[in-house]
C-alpha cells in the first residue's frame, strides 16, 4: 500500500501523464460537405455541428472524446414539424449554426435564411430530441451564436448584421452586433449594440465580417469572427475587450488564420480557411475547428466546404491558429489519447464502408428539403424501397431521393438496384448531385419497349440531356459512379462485380461549387422518379458502398 502511494506521488511530482499518447490527426476531420463548424465541450465530451442548407434532416450532431474520432449521434432538425425547406433552392435553408451548453441545457442558434430568420432550439440530450424552433425576430442578420457568462449568470446573442443605418460604405460592409439574451425565456432583452463596424480596420474596407463567437480567458473577452468572404480570401480575425460590451480592440497581427497569401501553385492546396470556433482539448491545449476546401484545380472543388482542425497557441494572451506554419497540414501529431467510437462511420483519411437498409437509415443520409415517411420503406429482404414520385430533383419539392456526401476527390459509389420500369418516364438509379441544375443521373429506364441503362446530364431549363445509353434486360443490376478530381465515370454490372463502362471522363467541373454557385457540395443519391406522371411502381436498393482513395493520404 505504501509502495503504491509512493509511485503515485512520483507520477504527480514529475508531471507524468499515463493516459496521454501521441495521436496523428488527419485533415479534414470531417470530409465532404460539412461547412461552418461550431463546437462545444461538456466535461470530457465534444459536440460539433455544421450547416446543411436545404437538406433534411438539418444540422448533424457529431460526438467525440478526442477531437479525432467523430460519430454522428443525431440531427437538430429531424422532424418536418420543426422546419422544412419546400420551395427553396438547395443552397438556401440553414446557415451557420452555433452550439452552446449551460446549466444542463444545450442551445443551438441558427438562421433559416429565407423563411424563419434567426431561431434557437434546446435539448438536454445532444442526440435529441431538440425543441421546436423559437424565433428571435429582433436579431436581423445571420450567424447568431450565444455567449454565457457564468460569473454574472447572463447570456448574450452575437451575430452578423447590416452596415450602420443600412448605409454601407462599400460592398460587403457588415457589422457584428449583440443583444443580451434571456436564456430562460429564449428572447432578447435591452438594446442592440454594434461591437464591430466593418471589420478589424474599416479603413481597408474589410468585407463580410461574420460567424462571430465570444469566449473569456485571461480576464479578457475575445470576439473572433471570419472576414473576407467564404472563398479564397477567407480568414479568421480576433478582437478583445475587458468588458463584454466592448470596446473591442483588434489583434495587431490579424488575421490569425488564412491561406490567401500562399503560392497558388503549391501542391495539394487547402484554401478558403476561416469560420473558426475555438475549444480546449483533452490535453489542456486549445484547438480550432474551421472550414476550408480542397480544390483539384484553381478554385474548383466538388466535395464542398469541409471541417478541419488545427492547434491554437496563446501568445501574449492572443490566440494564434496553426502557429508553426501558415500551411494547414493534412496530418499532425498531438499528445492526446485516442478514443475510438463504436459503430461510427469513418470521417477522415481514406476509407470505405457499406450501408445496408434492413432496419434503419444512417443519420448521415440526406433527403431533399423534408422527409416523407410514406415514400420509402426498409426491409431485410429488399433493403431500401423508394416509391416513384412525380417530383424530380430539378424542381423545388421532395422527390424520392436519399443521398450521402461525396467525401473524397477520388471516390467510388456502388448501389445494388432492383427495378422494372413500365414506361419511359419511370427511372431509378444513382445520381451525383450538386444542385437542381448540376447533376449526372445513371439510371435504368425504357425507350419504347426496350429496357436501357442511361446516363443523363442536367440542363438549365429543367430538362436532361441524354449522354449515353445501352440496352439491358436485367431487373437487378449494380450501378457505379467514380470521381477522379475533375472527371467522373459511369458503370454498370449485370452479374457479380464485372462492371461495364457506359461513359468515362465526363466533365466534373460542371458539378463544382464554383460552376454551380452557392455553398454546398456533391451528394451521391439513390433516386427514383416517374417524371411528372403518377406511378405505383417502386425501386429497391439493397446496399450502398462508398470508397474514397485520395492520393494525398498515401
N, C-alpha and C positions, 0 to 999 in steps of 0.2 A: 504494500500500500504506500509506504514512504517512498519507495523507488519510483512508482508511477507518478506520485506527486512531484518528485524531483525532475523527472523527464518533462512533465507539463510546464514546470517553471522555466526550464531551459528553452523550451519551444517558444514560450511567451517572451523570454528575455532576448532571444536572438531574432525575434520577429519572423519566425518561420511560419509559412502557411502550408500546412499539409494538404489543404484542399486544392490549392492552385496548381495549374499546369499550363503549358504553352499550347494554345489552340490557334489553328490557322483559320482565318476568316476569308471568305470568297465573295467578292462583289460582282453583281448586285446581290444583296442578301435576300431580296425578293425579285426574281427575274420576271420580265414581261410587264404587262400593263398594271403596275402598282404605283401610281403617282401620288404626290402630295402627302408624304408620310407624317403622321403625328404619333407620339409615343408617350406612355406614362409608366412609371414604376410604382408598384404596390408591394411593399416588403421585398420578397425575392422574385417576384413575377413582373414581367414586362408585357404590355399590351400595345399593339400598333394597329393603326387604321389607315385607310387610303381612300382616295376619290374613286368613284365608279361612274359618274356622269349619268347616262340614262340606262345603264344596265341594272338588272334586278336579279337577285337581291342586292341591296346597296350597302356600301361601306363594310368590307370584310374586317373581322376582328381576329388578329393574329396574336398568339401567345408564345412566349419564350422565357427561359430562365437563364440563358447565357448570351443573348443577342445574336447568336449564330443560327440555332435551330428553331424554326418557327412552325407552328401548327395553327391552321385556321380552326377556330372554335365556334364561329358563328358569323352572323351578319347583323348590323344595326337595323337596317331597313329590310325586314324579311317577311312582312305582311303587306299585301296590296292595300289594306285599310290604313296603313301608315302613310304611304306615298306611292303613287305610280307616275309614270312619265309618258303616258299615252299622248301622242301628237307631237312629241319633242324629238328633235334630231338626237342621234346617239351621243354627240359631243356636248350636249346641254346637261340638264339634270343636276346632279350633286357635285358641287365644287368644294374642295379643300376642307374636309372635316378636321376637327381637333378633339382630342380626348383628354379628360382630366379626372382626378379622383379626389374626393374629400369626404371625410367622416362617413365612410362606408358606402358612398354612392359614386357611381361612375357617371360622368357627364360627357356627351358628345354634342358639339355645336357644328353647324354646317350651313351651307347656302344652297337652296333649291333655286337655281339661277333664273328660271322663267315663271314659276308659279307661286311657291310658298315663301320665297325670300329666306331670311335667316330664321333658324329654329334651334331648339335644344331638345334632346331626348336624354332619359336617365335609365339606369339599371343598377341593381345591387349585385348582379352576376354579369360579368362582361360577355359571357356566352349567350346572354339573353334570358328571358325576353326583355326587349327595350320598350320604353313607353311610346305612346303616340307623340308625334312632334308637337311642341309648344312654340308657336310663332313669336318672334321678337320684332315687331314691326318698326320700332324706333331705330333699330340697327339697320341703317341703309347703306349697303355696300356688300362686301364679300369677305370670306376667310375669317369668320369670327373664332376667337379662342377665349377661354376663361383663365383667369389667374386667381388663386385662392391664397389669401394672406392669413395663415393660421394664428399669427400673433394678435391680429385685430378681429379675427373671425369675419372678415369681409371678403367679398369676391368682386371681380371686375370682368367686363367683356371688352375685348380689344379687337379691332377689325380695320380693314381697308375701306376707304370711302372716297367720295369725290373731292376735288380741289375746294378750298375755302370759298363759300358763297357760290359754288358751282361755276366758278370763273377760272378755268385752267389757264396757266401762263404759257403752256406748251402741251403738245400731245403726250399723253402718258403721265401728266401731273396728277398725283393722287395724295391722299393723306392717311395717316394712321390715327384712329380716334378711339375713345374709351368712354364707357359708362360704368358707374357702379352697378353691380348685379345682385339682386336679391335671390340667392341660390335656393332658399326655402320655398319661395313662391314663383321662381323662374321668370322674373321680369326685371327690367332695368329700373333704376331709381336715380333721382337727381338729374344733373345736366350733362350733356355730352361735352367732351373736351378734345381738341386736336393735340396729339402728342408729337407727331412728326408731320411736317409740311414738305411734301415733295420727295424727300429722302435725306441722306446724310449731309448733302451740300446742295441746296436748291439752286445755287449759282451755276452749277454744272448741268442743270436740267435733268436730274435723275428721273427715270421712268418706272412706273409700276411697283412702288413700294407696297408689299403685300405679304400675306402669310405670317402675321405678327404673333409672337409669343412673349410672355414675361416670366422670368424666374428671379429668385432672390438668392444672393450669395455674397459673402464678404461685406455684408451691410449695404450692398447696392441692389437696386432693381435693374435688371438687364432686359432691355427690349431688343429682340432680334427679329429680323424680317428679311424677306427676299427683295431684291432690287434688280432692275434691268430687263424685266420680261422673261418669260419662261422658255426662251430659246437659247441661242448660242451666247448671248450676252448676260445670261442669268448669273446671279451672285447672291451671297448672303452677307448682311451687314449687321452691326450691333451698336447699340447706344446704351447709356446707363444714367441713373439718377439716384439720389439719396431719398427721394420721395416718389411714391408710385405714380403721382400725377405729374411728375417732371419738375423742372425742365430736364430733358434727356440730351446728353452730350454724346456725339458720335465718337467712336474709336478713331484715332488719327491714322491708323493703318488699315482701315476698311478698304476692300471687303475682306472678311475672314474666310471666305471660300469662293472660288470661281475657277473656271477653266478657260475663260475667254482670251487670256493673254498668251496662251501656249501655242507653239507652232502647229499650224493646221495639218502639216504632213507627218505628225508623229504617228507611230504605229498603234493600231488598236485603240483609237481615241475614245475617251469618255468626255462628253460635252454637256453643256446646259445645266451645270450643277447649281442647286440652290434649293429654296423652300425647305430649310432645315429645322429640326427640332432637337433639343439637347436633353440628355438624360445621364444620370450617374450609373455606371456599370457595376456589376457584382464585385469587381476588384477595387472599387473606390475611384477608378479612373473615369473621366467623363467621355461621352461619345455623342456623335451627331448622326441622326438618320436624315437623309435628304434625297431629293430626286435628281436623276441625271439620265442621260441616254447614251446608247452605244450605236453610233451610225456605222453603216457599212460603206458609205461614200458621202463625203461632204456632210450635209445635214439630213441625209436620208436614213431613216430607221423605221422599222415595222413593228418592233417589239414595244413601242410606247415608252413612256417615262417610267423608270424603274426605281426601286428603293435601294439606296446604298448606305454604307456605314463607314465612318472614319473616326479615329480618336480625336479628342479635344484636349488641348493643353491650356491651362490658365497662366497667362503671362502678364505680370503687372496688373493682376486682377481683371484681365480681359480674356475672353475665350477665343482660341485660335483653332480652327478645324483643320485636321490633317497637317500639323505644323512642320513636319520634317521634309515635305516635298509637295510642290504645288500639284503634281500629277496625282490624281486619285488612283490608288492601287487596286489592281484586280485581286491581289491576295496580300494579307498582312497577318502578323502573329501577335497575339495578346496573351497576357498572363491571366487567363480566365479558365475555370473548369468547365469543360463541355458537358452539357446535359441534353441528351437526345430525347426526342418526343415520340412516344409510341403511337404508331398509326398515322404519323404526319407524312404528307407528300413532300418530296424534296423540293427545295426552292432555289438553291444556289449551285454554281458549277454546272458540270454536265451530268445528266441523269435521264432515266426513263422510268415509266410506270404505266400500268394498265388500270383503267377504270371499268368496273362492271356495274350492272344496273339491276341486280336482283332484289335489293331491299330499299336502299335509299340513294339519293343523289349526293355526291360530294358537295360540301358547302362552297367550293370554289367555282362550281359550274354556274353559268350565267344565262339568263333569259333576256329578251329584248323588252324593256320598259315595264313589264309587270309579269306576274306568274299566273297562268291559267291552269289550275289543277285538273280541269276536265280535258285538257288537250294531250295528256300523256299518262302512261301507266308503267309500272315496274313489275317484272316477274322473273323468277329463276329460269323459266323455260325460254322466254323471248327476249329478256333484257328490257331495254327502254323502247316502248312503242309510242310513236308520235302519230296523232291524228293529222291527216292532211287538212289544213285550214286554208281558206281562200286568201288570207293575208300573205303578202310576200315581204321579204327583207328590204325591198326597195321603198316600202311605204313606212308610215309613222305609227304602225299599230303593234300587235303582238302576234307574230307568226309562230308556227311550230318550229322553234329554234332553241337548242340548248348547246352552249359552247364553253370552251376553255381557252385560256390565254395562250398565244404563241410566246414562248419564253426564251427562245434561242434564235440567233440569226440562222443557224443551221439546224433544222428540225425536221422530224418526220411524224406525221399523224396518220394512223390507220383506224378505220372503223369496219366492223362487220355488219353488213346490211342485208336484210331480207325485205323485198318489196316487189309487188306485182302491179305495175301501172296499168290502169284501164283506159287511159286516153292520153293525148299529147300534153294536156295541161297538168297532168299529175307527174310530179317529180319528187325524188327523195335522194339525199346523198350528203356529201361533205362540202362545206364552204369554207374558204379562207376570207374573212370578213373584216374590212376596216371601217366602213360605214355604208349608208344606204346607196351610195353611188360608186363605191370602190370595193369590189369583191370578185372572186372567181368561184364558180359553182361546178363541182364534179358530181354528176348525178346519174341516176337510172331513170329512163322515161321511154316514150314511144314516138315513132314517126310513122303515121298511118297505123299499120298492124305490126310493124317491126319494132321489137324491143331494142333499146340503144343505151350505151354509155355515152354521156355527153359532157362537154366542157363549155361553160358559158362565162362571158365577161360582162360585167355591168356597164350600162351606158347612162349618160346624164339625163336622158328623157324617161327614166324608169322603165326601160326595156333592157333586154340582154342580147348580146351578140354571140352566136354560136361559133366557137373556135375550133372544135373538133368533135367527132363522134365515131362510134364503132358499134356494129351490131353485136348484141349479146342476149342470149336466151336464158341465162341462169338467173333464177329468182334470188338466190343467196350468193352474194359476192363480197369481196373486200375492196375498199377504196383507200387510196393513199395520196396524200399531198406532202411534198417535200419542199422545204425552203433552203436556199443556199445564198444568203445575202440578198442580192437584188434579182434573184431568179427563183421561180417556182416550177415544179414539175408535177405531173398528174398521172396516176397509175391505177390499174385495177387488176384483181385476181379472181379467177373463176373458182379454182380449187386450190387448196393448200396455200402456200405462200409464194407461188410463182407469179410475180406481178408483170403486167404488160404496160408499157408506156403509151398513154394516149397522146400526151403532148409534153414536151420538156422545154426548159429555159424560157418560160413566159415572164414578161416584164414584171418584176417585183416592185419597182419604184412606183408603179400605179397604186400599190397598196400602202405606200408610206404616209406617215403623218404629214410630211412636207407637201406631198401632192394633194392629199385629201383635205388638209387643214384641220383645225380642231386640236383635241388634246388626248385622244385615245390611241390604243394600239390594236394590233390584229388579234382576232379570235378565230379558232378552229371551231366550226359549228356543225352539229347534226341538224339537218334542216329538211322539212317535208312541206310541200305546198300543192294546192290544187289551182293555183294561179288565177284567182278571182272567181272561180266557179265552185259550187257546192260539191262535196265529196264525202263518202262514207269510208273511204279507203284509209289504210294505215301503213306505216313503215316501221320496222323494228331494227334496233341497233344492239347487238349482243355485247360489244365492248368498244372502248376507245383506248388505243395505245398511243402514248406520246413518248418521243425520244428526242433529246437535244444533245448536240455534239459540236459546240463552238471550238474552233482551233485554239483560241487564246488560253483555254484551260488545260491543254495537253502538255 
